[in-house]
Amino acid sequence: MDQVEVILPDGSKLNLSDLPDRRVKRWVVRHKQNVANAVLFQLISFEDACDRYDLSEEELLSWLKMIKYHGTEALKVTRLKSFRQPMVAKLGKL
C-alpha cells in the first residue's frame, strides 16, 4: 500500500509509525485498535497485518468484529466475558 497516513472518522491521523513494533508481545487495547484501524482504513492490508504481527486470520477478524459490534472497549481482555455471549449470537449473521 502506498499510503503513509490515513485520517480516522474522529479526525485523528494514523500512520505507520503509530503501529506497534513487529515483535510486540503484549497486546494492549491501543495496539489492537491501531492495527485494526490500519486495516479498516487501508493503511495496511489484512494479510500484511497477519504476517507482520504473526496473527491468525481468526484473531484479527475477531478484533475487527468486536470493534464493529461493541467498540474498542470490547478489545480489553478483562471485558471479553461480558461481550462473548452477544458476539457468539451475531457471528452466524456475518
N, CA, C and O atoms as a MOPAC input file, in Angstrom:
PM7 MOZYME 1SCF
protein

 N      0.83800 1    -1.17000 1     0.00000 1
 C      0.00000 1     0.00000 1     0.00000 1
 C      0.88700 1     1.23800 1     0.00000 1
 O      1.94600 1     1.27100 1     0.62700 1
 N      0.43400 1     2.23200 1    -0.70500 1
 C      1.22400 1     3.42900 1    -0.85900 1
 C      0.95400 1     4.49300 1     0.18700 1
 O      1.73600 1     5.43400 1     0.32700 1
 N     -0.13100 1     4.36300 1     0.91700 1
 C     -0.49400 1     5.38300 1     1.88500 1
 C      0.48100 1     5.39300 1     3.05300 1
 O      0.91400 1     4.34600 1     3.53500 1
 N      0.81400 1     6.59000 1     3.49300 1
 C      1.69000 1     6.74900 1     4.63600 1
 C      0.87000 1     7.12900 1     5.86400 1
 O      1.29300 1     6.91700 1     7.00000 1
 N     -0.31600 1     7.69700 1     5.61600 1
 C     -1.14800 1     8.18500 1     6.70300 1
 C     -2.61100 1     8.12900 1     6.27900 1
 O     -2.93300 1     8.33300 1     5.10900 1
 N     -3.49100 1     7.85200 1     7.23100 1
 C     -4.92800 1     7.89700 1     6.98400 1
 C     -5.57300 1     8.76700 1     8.05500 1
 O     -5.05300 1     8.90800 1     9.16200 1
 N     -6.71300 1     9.34700 1     7.70400 1
 C     -7.46500 1    10.14600 1     8.65600 1
 C     -8.65700 1     9.31900 1     9.12000 1
 O     -9.44800 1     8.83700 1     8.30900 1
 N     -8.77300 1     9.16400 1    10.41700 1
 C     -9.84200 1     8.36300 1    11.00900 1
 C    -11.11200 1     9.19800 1    11.13900 1
 O    -11.04500 1    10.42500 1    11.07900 1
 N    -12.26500 1     8.55800 1    11.31400 1
 C    -13.53700 1     9.28700 1    11.39800 1
 C    -13.56800 1    10.39400 1    12.45700 1
 O    -14.27600 1    11.38700 1    12.29400 1
 N    -12.80300 1    10.22500 1    13.54100 1
 C    -12.78700 1    11.25700 1    14.57800 1
 C    -11.85300 1    12.41700 1    14.24600 1
 O    -11.70300 1    13.34500 1    15.04000 1
 N    -11.22200 1    12.36300 1    13.06100 1
 C    -10.32900 1    13.42900 1    12.62000 1
 C     -8.87100 1    13.19900 1    12.97700 1
 O     -7.99700 1    13.92600 1    12.50500 1
 N     -8.59700 1    12.19700 1    13.80600 1
 C     -7.20600 1    11.91200 1    14.16100 1
 C     -6.51300 1    11.21700 1    12.99100 1
 O     -7.16100 1    10.65100 1    12.11100 1
 N     -5.20100 1    11.27300 1    13.00100 1
 C     -4.40900 1    10.66400 1    11.93700 1
 C     -3.73200 1     9.40400 1    12.46100 1
 O     -3.33200 1     9.32500 1    13.62300 1
 N     -3.61600 1     8.43800 1    11.58700 1
 C     -2.92400 1     7.19100 1    11.90100 1
 C     -1.89100 1     6.96500 1    10.81500 1
 O     -2.21600 1     6.96900 1     9.62800 1
 N     -0.65100 1     6.76900 1    11.22100 1
 C      0.38800 1     6.47900 1    10.22600 1
 C      1.17400 1     5.24700 1    10.66000 1
 O      0.97000 1     4.71800 1    11.75300 1
 N      2.06100 1     4.80600 1     9.80200 1
 C      2.79600 1     3.57000 1    10.06700 1
 C      3.58200 1     3.62100 1    11.36800 1
 O      3.76600 1     2.59400 1    12.02100 1
 N      4.05000 1     4.81000 1    11.75300 1
 C      4.81300 1     4.90900 1    12.99500 1
 C      3.92900 1     4.72400 1    14.23300 1
 O      4.44600 1     4.51600 1    15.33100 1
 N      2.60400 1     4.79700 1    14.06900 1
 C      1.68200 1     4.56900 1    15.18100 1
 C      1.43700 1     3.08100 1    15.43300 1
 O      0.89600 1     2.70200 1    16.47200 1
 N      1.83100 1     2.26000 1    14.49500 1
 C      1.61200 1     0.81900 1    14.64700 1
 C      2.63000 1     0.23500 1    15.61700 1
 O      3.75300 1     0.73000 1    15.71700 1
 N      2.24100 1    -0.81500 1    16.33100 1
 C      3.18400 1    -1.42600 1    17.28300 1
 C      4.36100 1    -2.07100 1    16.55600 1
 O      4.29000 1    -2.37800 1    15.36600 1
 N      5.42600 1    -2.26300 1    17.29300 1
 C      6.59900 1    -2.94700 1    16.76800 1
 C      6.19900 1    -4.34800 1    16.31100 1
 O      5.30500 1    -4.96100 1    16.89400 1
 N      6.84300 1    -4.84000 1    15.29600 1
 C      6.52900 1    -6.17500 1    14.76000 1
 C      6.71500 1    -7.27800 1    15.80200 1
 O      6.10500 1    -8.34200 1    15.69300 1
 N      7.54500 1    -7.03400 1    16.80000 1
 C      7.83400 1    -8.05100 1    17.81200 1
 C      6.99700 1    -7.87600 1    19.06900 1
 O      7.35200 1    -8.40200 1    20.12400 1
 N      5.90200 1    -7.15500 1    18.97500 1
 C      5.06800 1    -6.89000 1    20.15300 1
 C      4.67200 1    -8.20900 1    20.81200 1
 O      4.29800 1    -9.17200 1    20.14200 1
 N      4.76300 1    -8.22700 1    22.13100 1
 C      4.39600 1    -9.42400 1    22.90000 1
 C      3.15000 1    -9.17900 1    23.73000 1
 O      2.37500 1   -10.09900 1    23.98800 1
 N      2.96200 1    -7.94900 1    24.14300 1
 C      1.82200 1    -7.60800 1    24.99900 1
 C      0.84100 1    -6.76500 1    24.19600 1
 O      1.11400 1    -5.60800 1    23.87500 1
 N     -0.29400 1    -7.35500 1    23.87900 1
 C     -1.29400 1    -6.69500 1    23.04700 1
 C     -2.26700 1    -5.88700 1    23.90700 1
 O     -3.30200 1    -6.39400 1    24.33800 1
 N     -1.92200 1    -4.64300 1    24.14300 1
 C     -2.81500 1    -3.74500 1    24.86300 1
 C     -3.86900 1    -3.21900 1    23.88700 1
 O     -3.72200 1    -3.35400 1    22.67200 1
 N     -4.91500 1    -2.62900 1    24.41800 1
 C     -6.02200 1    -2.15500 1    23.58500 1
 C     -5.52900 1    -1.21400 1    22.48600 1
 O     -5.95500 1    -1.33000 1    21.33600 1
 N     -4.64600 1    -0.29400 1    22.82500 1
 C     -4.15300 1     0.67700 1    21.84300 1
 C     -3.47800 1    -0.02200 1    20.65900 1
 O     -3.66000 1     0.38700 1    19.51300 1
 N     -2.70400 1    -1.06900 1    20.93200 1
 C     -2.05200 1    -1.81400 1    19.84800 1
 C     -3.09100 1    -2.46600 1    18.94200 1
 O     -3.01900 1    -2.34900 1    17.71900 1
 N     -4.05100 1    -3.14900 1    19.54700 1
 C     -5.09000 1    -3.81700 1    18.76800 1
 C     -5.88700 1    -2.80200 1    17.95400 1
 O     -6.17500 1    -3.02300 1    16.77800 1
 N     -6.23700 1    -1.69100 1    18.59200 1
 C     -7.02100 1    -0.65400 1    17.92900 1
 C     -6.25600 1    -0.06900 1    16.74400 1
 O     -6.83300 1     0.12000 1    15.67400 1
 N     -4.98000 1     0.21800 1    16.91600 1
 C     -4.19800 1     0.79100 1    15.82000 1
 C     -4.06000 1    -0.17800 1    14.65100 1
 O     -4.16000 1     0.22700 1    13.49300 1
 N     -3.83200 1    -1.44100 1    14.94600 1
 C     -3.72100 1    -2.43400 1    13.87000 1
 C     -5.06700 1    -2.59000 1    13.16500 1
 O     -5.12100 1    -2.61900 1    11.93500 1
 N     -6.14400 1    -2.68800 1    13.92800 1
 C     -7.47600 1    -2.82400 1    13.33100 1
 C     -7.80800 1    -1.60400 1    12.47100 1
 O     -8.30100 1    -1.75800 1    11.35400 1
 N     -7.55100 1    -0.41200 1    12.96700 1
 C     -7.81800 1     0.79400 1    12.17900 1
 C     -6.94000 1     0.86500 1    10.93900 1
 O     -7.38300 1     1.32300 1     9.88600 1
 N     -5.70500 1     0.41600 1    11.05900 1
 C     -4.81600 1     0.41300 1     9.89800 1
 C     -5.38800 1    -0.48100 1     8.79300 1
 O     -5.27900 1    -0.16300 1     7.60900 1
 N     -5.99400 1    -1.59500 1     9.19000 1
 C     -6.61600 1    -2.49900 1     8.21000 1
 C     -7.92000 1    -1.89800 1     7.68200 1
 O     -8.15000 1    -1.85900 1     6.47300 1
 N     -8.76200 1    -1.43600 1     8.59200 1
 C    -10.07100 1    -0.89700 1     8.19400 1
 C     -9.95100 1     0.30100 1     7.24900 1
 O    -10.76000 1     0.45900 1     6.33400 1
 N     -8.94800 1     1.13400 1     7.47300 1
 C     -8.79700 1     2.34500 1     6.66600 1
 C     -7.67600 1     2.21400 1     5.63800 1
 O     -7.17900 1     3.20900 1     5.11100 1
 N     -7.28800 1     0.96600 1     5.36600 1
 C     -6.40400 1     0.59300 1     4.26700 1
 C     -5.00500 1     1.20300 1     4.32600 1
 O     -4.40200 1     1.50000 1     3.29500 1
 N     -4.50200 1     1.38100 1     5.53400 1
 C     -3.11200 1     1.77200 1     5.68500 1
 C     -2.22400 1     0.55800 1     5.41800 1
 O     -1.16300 1     0.67100 1     4.80300 1
 N     -2.67700 1    -0.60300 1     5.89000 1
 C     -2.03900 1    -1.88800 1     5.57700 1
 C     -3.14200 1    -2.88700 1     5.24400 1
 O     -4.29500 1    -2.70300 1     5.63400 1
 N     -2.78600 1    -3.92500 1     4.53500 1
 C     -3.78500 1    -4.92800 1     4.17000 1
 C     -4.00400 1    -5.90800 1     5.32400 1
 O     -3.17900 1    -6.01700 1     6.23100 1
 N     -5.11100 1    -6.60100 1     5.27200 1
 C     -5.43200 1    -7.63700 1     6.25500 1
 C     -4.30600 1    -8.67100 1     6.28800 1
 O     -3.84900 1    -9.07400 1     7.35800 1
 N     -3.87200 1    -9.08800 1     5.11300 1
 C     -2.82100 1   -10.10300 1     5.00800 1
 C     -1.50200 1    -9.59400 1     5.58000 1
 O     -0.79400 1   -10.33200 1     6.26500 1
 N     -1.17200 1    -8.33700 1     5.30200 1
 C      0.05500 1    -7.74400 1     5.82000 1
 C      0.01900 1    -7.69100 1     7.34300 1
 O      1.01900 1    -7.98500 1     7.99800 1
 N     -1.11900 1    -7.32100 1     7.90500 1
 C     -1.25000 1    -7.26600 1     9.36600 1
 C     -1.03300 1    -8.64800 1     9.97300 1
 O     -0.32500 1    -8.78400 1    10.97100 1
 N     -1.63500 1    -9.66400 1     9.37900 1
 C     -1.45600 1   -11.03500 1     9.88500 1
 C      0.00300 1   -11.45800 1     9.80600 1
 O      0.53800 1   -12.02500 1    10.75900 1
 N      0.64500 1   -11.18800 1     8.68200 1
 C      2.05100 1   -11.55700 1     8.50800 1
 C      2.96500 1   -10.75100 1     9.42700 1
 O      3.84500 1   -11.30200 1    10.08800 1
 N      2.74400 1    -9.45700 1     9.45700 1
 C      3.59400 1    -8.54900 1    10.23800 1
 C      3.59300 1    -8.89600 1    11.71900 1
 O      4.63500 1    -8.84300 1    12.37200 1
 N      2.42500 1    -9.25300 1    12.25500 1
 C      2.28600 1    -9.48800 1    13.68600 1
 C      2.07800 1   -10.95700 1    14.05500 1
 O      1.78700 1   -11.28100 1    15.20700 1
 N      2.23000 1   -11.83600 1    13.07200 1
 C      2.06400 1   -13.27000 1    13.29400 1
 C      0.71400 1   -13.56700 1    13.95100 1
 O      0.62500 1   -14.32100 1    14.92000 1
 N     -0.32800 1   -12.95400 1    13.39600 1
 C     -1.69600 1   -13.14800 1    13.87600 1
 C     -2.40900 1   -14.14400 1    12.97900 1
 O     -2.16000 1   -14.19400 1    11.77400 1
 N     -3.27800 1   -14.92200 1    13.55600 1
 C     -4.11900 1   -15.77300 1    12.71900 1
 C     -5.20400 1   -14.88800 1    12.11100 1
 O     -5.52800 1   -13.82900 1    12.65000 1
 N     -5.75000 1   -15.32400 1    11.00500 1
 C     -6.84100 1   -14.57500 1    10.38000 1
 C     -8.01900 1   -14.46600 1    11.34200 1
 O     -8.68500 1   -13.43300 1    11.40400 1
 N     -8.27100 1   -15.53200 1    12.08700 1
 C     -9.38400 1   -15.55400 1    13.03100 1
 C     -9.20400 1   -14.52000 1    14.14400 1
 O    -10.16000 1   -13.86200 1    14.55500 1
 N     -7.96200 1   -14.38900 1    14.62600 1
 C     -7.72300 1   -13.43700 1    15.70900 1
 C     -7.94200 1   -11.99600 1    15.23900 1
 O     -8.63400 1   -11.22700 1    15.90500 1
 N     -7.36500 1   -11.63600 1    14.11500 1
 C     -7.54300 1   -10.27800 1    13.60300 1
 C     -9.00400 1   -10.02900 1    13.24600 1
 O     -9.53600 1    -8.95200 1    13.51900 1
 N     -9.64300 1   -11.00000 1    12.64900 1
 C    -11.05600 1   -10.86500 1    12.31300 1
 C    -11.90200 1   -10.67300 1    13.57600 1
 O    -12.86900 1    -9.91200 1    13.56400 1
 N    -11.54500 1   -11.35400 1    14.65000 1
 C    -12.30000 1   -11.19000 1    15.90000 1
 C    -12.14300 1    -9.76500 1    16.43700 1
 O    -13.10800 1    -9.20700 1    16.96000 1
 N    -10.95400 1    -9.16000 1    16.32300 1
 C    -10.77100 1    -7.77200 1    16.75900 1
 C    -11.66300 1    -6.84700 1    15.94500 1
 O    -12.31800 1    -5.95900 1    16.49200 1
 N    -11.68400 1    -7.06200 1    14.63400 1
 C    -12.48900 1    -6.20700 1    13.75500 1
 C    -13.97900 1    -6.33900 1    14.07400 1
 O    -14.70900 1    -5.34800 1    14.07600 1
 N    -14.42500 1    -7.56200 1    14.34300 1
 C    -15.83500 1    -7.78700 1    14.67500 1
 C    -16.18600 1    -7.17800 1    16.02500 1
 O    -17.24700 1    -6.57300 1    16.17500 1
 N    -15.30500 1    -7.33200 1    17.00300 1
 C    -15.57600 1    -6.75900 1    18.32000 1
 C    -15.70000 1    -5.23600 1    18.23300 1
 O    -16.57800 1    -4.64800 1    18.86400 1
 N    -14.83500 1    -4.60800 1    17.46400 1
 C    -14.90700 1    -3.15300 1    17.28600 1
 C    -16.21000 1    -2.78600 1    16.59200 1
 O    -16.88000 1    -1.83300 1    16.98800 1
 N    -16.57000 1    -3.53300 1    15.56300 1
 C    -17.78500 1    -3.23200 1    14.80900 1
 C    -19.02800 1    -3.29400 1    15.69100 1
 O    -19.87900 1    -2.40600 1    15.63200 1
 N    -19.13400 1    -4.33700 1    16.50500 1
 C    -20.34600 1    -4.54600 1    17.28600 1
 C    -20.34600 1    -3.87200 1    18.66400 1
 O    -21.40700 1    -3.53700 1    19.19100 1
 N    -19.15200 1    -3.67100 1    19.24800 1
 C    -19.10400 1    -3.19300 1    20.62500 1
 C    -18.16600 1    -2.01200 1    20.85700 1
 O    -18.14000 1    -1.46400 1    21.95900 1
 N    -17.40700 1    -1.61100 1    19.86500 1
 C    -16.44600 1    -0.52700 1    20.05700 1
 C    -15.13300 1    -1.03600 1    20.63300 1
 O    -14.99700 1    -2.21600 1    20.95600 1
 N    -14.17900 1    -0.13700 1    20.75500 1
 C    -12.84400 1    -0.54500 1    21.19300 1
 C    -12.80200 1    -1.03800 1    22.63000 1
 O    -11.87300 1    -1.75300 1    23.00500 1
 N    -13.78100 1    -0.67500 1    23.43700 1
 C    -13.84100 1    -1.15100 1    24.82900 1
 C    -13.84900 1    -2.68400 1    24.87000 1
 O    -13.35100 1    -3.28400 1    25.82300 1
 N    -14.40500 1    -3.30200 1    23.85200 1
 C    -14.50000 1    -4.76200 1    23.80500 1
 C    -13.14600 1    -5.43500 1    23.59500 1
 O    -13.02500 1    -6.64600 1    23.77700 1
 N    -12.13500 1    -4.66900 1    23.21600 1
 C    -10.81000 1    -5.24400 1    22.99500 1
 C    -10.05600 1    -5.50800 1    24.29600 1
 O     -9.03200 1    -6.19100 1    24.29400 1
 N    -10.55200 1    -4.97700 1    25.38900 1
 C     -9.89500 1    -5.21600 1    26.67700 1
 C    -10.10800 1    -6.66200 1    27.08700 1
 O    -11.23800 1    -7.15000 1    27.09300 1
 N     -9.04800 1    -7.33600 1    27.42300 1
 C     -9.13000 1    -8.74000 1    27.81600 1
 C    -10.05100 1    -8.90500 1    29.01500 1
 O    -10.77200 1    -9.89900 1    29.11200 1
 N    -10.03300 1    -7.94900 1    29.91900 1
 C    -10.86900 1    -8.05600 1    31.11800 1
 C    -12.34500 1    -7.91100 1    30.80900 1
 O    -13.18100 1    -8.23200 1    31.65300 1
 N    -12.68600 1    -7.43700 1    29.62600 1
 C    -14.08700 1    -7.24200 1    29.25700 1
 C    -14.61100 1    -8.33100 1    28.32200 1
 O    -15.79800 1    -8.33800 1    27.99400 1
 N    -13.76500 1    -9.23200 1    27.89600 1
 C    -14.16700 1   -10.23500 1    26.90900 1
 C    -15.39300 1   -11.04000 1    27.32300 1
 O    -16.28500 1   -11.27800 1    26.50800 1
 N    -15.43900 1   -11.45500 1    28.56800 1
 C    -16.54600 1   -12.29800 1    29.01100 1
 C    -17.89600 1   -11.59400 1    28.84700 1
 O    -18.88400 1   -12.22300 1    28.46700 1
 N    -17.93600 1   -10.30300 1    29.13000 1
 C    -19.20900 1    -9.58200 1    29.03300 1
 C    -19.66600 1    -9.39800 1    27.58900 1
 O    -20.84800 1    -9.16100 1    27.33800 1
 N    -18.73900 1    -9.50500 1    26.64100 1
 C    -19.09800 1    -9.35300 1    25.23400 1
 C    -19.21000 1   -10.69200 1    24.50100 1
 O    -19.74900 1   -10.74700 1    23.39600 1
 N    -18.70900 1   -11.76500 1    25.10400 1
 C    -18.61700 1   -13.05400 1    24.41900 1
 C    -19.97700 1   -13.60200 1    23.97900 1
 O    -20.13300 1   -13.95900 1    22.81100 1
 N    -20.94800 1   -13.67900 1    24.86000 1
 C    -22.24200 1   -14.25900 1    24.50900 1
 C    -22.94900 1   -13.48900 1    23.39700 1
 O    -23.41800 1   -14.10700 1    22.44200 1
 N    -23.04200 1   -12.16200 1    23.48800 1
 C    -23.68800 1   -11.44200 1    22.37500 1
 C    -22.92300 1   -11.63700 1    21.06400 1
 O    -23.52700 1   -11.68600 1    19.99200 1
 N    -21.61400 1   -11.74700 1    21.14700 1
 C    -20.80000 1   -11.91800 1    19.93800 1
 C    -21.06900 1   -13.28000 1    19.29500 1
 O    -21.18800 1   -13.37000 1    18.07300 1
 N    -21.16600 1   -14.31700 1    20.08600 1
 C    -21.42800 1   -15.66000 1    19.55700 1
 C    -22.75300 1   -15.66200 1    18.79800 1
 O    -22.85700 1   -16.28300 1    17.74000 1
 N    -23.74200 1   -14.98800 1    19.31600 1
 C    -25.04300 1   -14.92800 1    18.66000 1
 C    -24.96400 1   -14.20500 1    17.32800 1
 O    -25.67900 1   -14.56400 1    16.39200 1
 N    -24.10800 1   -13.19200 1    17.21900 1
 C    -24.00900 1   -12.40000 1    15.99200 1
 C    -23.08800 1   -13.01800 1    14.95500 1
 O    -23.19600 1   -12.69200 1    13.77300 1
 N    -22.19500 1   -13.89100 1    15.36000 1
 C    -21.24600 1   -14.47100 1    14.40700 1
 C    -21.94100 1   -15.18700 1    13.26000 1
 O    -21.46800 1   -15.15500 1    12.12400 1
 N    -23.02300 1   -15.81000 1    13.54400 1
 C    -23.74700 1   -16.51100 1    12.49600 1
 C    -24.39200 1   -15.58300 1    11.48900 1
 O    -24.77600 1   -16.02800 1    10.40700 1
 N    -24.52300 1   -14.30300 1    11.81300 1
 C    -25.18100 1   -13.35200 1    10.93900 1
 C    -24.22000 1   -12.64600 1     9.98100 1
 O    -24.65900 1   -11.85100 1     9.15000 1
 N    -22.91900 1   -12.92300 1    10.08200 1
 C    -21.95000 1   -12.21600 1     9.23300 1
 C    -21.82300 1   -12.82500 1     7.87200 1
 O    -21.04700 1   -12.34000 1     7.04800 1

